Amino acid sequence: MLILALVEERPRHGYEIAKLIEKRSEGVLQFHVASLYPMLYRLETRGWIQGRWVEKAGQRRRRYYKLTAAGRKVLNEQRQTWSDFFAALDRVAGISPAEG
């Protein structure tokens, strides 16, 4: 869900995705190349993201990923599932919406 949400904003390359996850989670979540790139390939194989190689002068070639229509549908479903899940946890823990 995190990867899909980040490429929803705009196309991004793998290293940028990993750094954004780390930054936005304030270092709590970290992706290492060994796990991130296989995950990107799986998401692409499923048709949820689409990658394309981009070459810029003075830089190495990078693969940028963007969200597809199918990926947008999956992301919206996942967001609802997470929202429902955390609302249920809050109810069980006795946390009201104003407190949580």
Backbone hydrogen bonds, N-H to C=O, Kabsch-Sander energy under -0.5 kcal/mol:
donor,donor_aa,acceptor,acceptor_aa,energy
5,A,1,M,-2.4
6,L,2,L,-2.0
7,V,3,I,-2.2
8,E,4,L,-0.9
9,E,5,A,-0.9
10,R,6,L,-0.9
12,R,65,Y,-1.9
14,G,63,R,-0.6
17,I,13,H,-2.2
18,A,14,G,-2.5
19,K,15,Y,-2.4
20,L,16,E,-2.5
21,I,17,I,-2.3
22,E,18,A,-2.0
23,K,19,K,-2.7
24,R,20,L,-3.1
25,S,21,I,-1.6
26,E,23,K,-1.5
27,G,22,E,-3.4
28,V,25,S,-1.4
35,S,32,H,-1.9
36,L,32,H,-2.8
37,Y,33,V,-1.6
39,M,35,S,-1.3
40,L,36,L,-2.4
41,Y,37,Y,-2.4
42,R,38,P,-2.1
43,L,39,M,-2.5
44,E,40,L,-2.2
45,T,41,Y,-2.6
46,R,42,R,-2.2
47,G,44,E,-1.1
48,W,43,L,-2.3
49,I,43,L,-1.0
50,Q,66,K,-2.6
52,R,64,Y,-2.1
54,V,62,R,-2.9
59,Q,56,K,-2.3
62,R,54,V,-2.4
64,Y,52,R,-2.8
64,Y,62,R,-0.7
65,Y,12,R,-3.1
66,K,50,Q,-2.2
67,L,7,V,-1.1
68,T,48,W,-2.1
72,R,68,T,-2.4
73,K,69,A,-1.9
74,V,70,A,-2.1
75,L,71,G,-2.8
76,N,72,R,-2.4
77,E,73,K,-2.1
78,Q,74,V,-2.8
79,R,75,L,-2.7
80,Q,76,N,-1.8
81,T,77,E,-2.3
82,W,78,Q,-2.7
83,S,79,R,-2.5
84,D,80,Q,-2.7
85,F,81,T,-2.5
86,F,82,W,-2.8
87,A,83,S,-2.1
88,A,84,D,-2.1
89,L,85,F,-2.2
90,D,86,F,-2.4
91,R,87,A,-2.0
92,V,88,A,-2.4
93,A,89,L,-2.6
94,G,90,D,-0.7
94,G,91,R,-0.5
95,I,90,D,-3.0
96,S,94,G,-0.6
99,E,96,S,-1.1
100,G,96,S,-2.2
